[in-house]
Amino acid sequence: QVQLVESGGGLVQAGRSLRLSCAASKTIFSIYAMGWYRQAPGKQRELVTTITSGGSTNYADSVKGRFTIARDNAKNTVYLQMNSLKPEDTAVYYCYARYYNGLDYWGQGTQVTVSS
């Protein structure tokens, strides 16, 4: 079982940047995929981005070209660089990890608020 701890959220103005980090309590080398979901008030949780152990990535259309996910196996950490933030990016961002056996683990979430 792995524990995931997110950090880096906060309040920023539209157009600015933030970088989220997700630190795992164990090596992420054996994790199939890691990524980020987000949930805005009154909305369902949505997938933002994923990165596989092989480095393949995918992004929600709403964040393509603005967000970048990166994975550092040596530091057991996944990062989400968010540029050109918009008010509609405001949400709680959750890190997740999926093992090859299909088990998913989640972080506690970090709040991102973008003011207009």
Protein Blocks (a to p, Z undefined) as FASTA:
>chain_A
ZZdddehiacddehiacddddddfbdfklpmbgcdddddehiacddfbdcdfkopacddf
klgokaccdddfknopacdddehiafklgccdddddddfkopacddebjaddddZZ
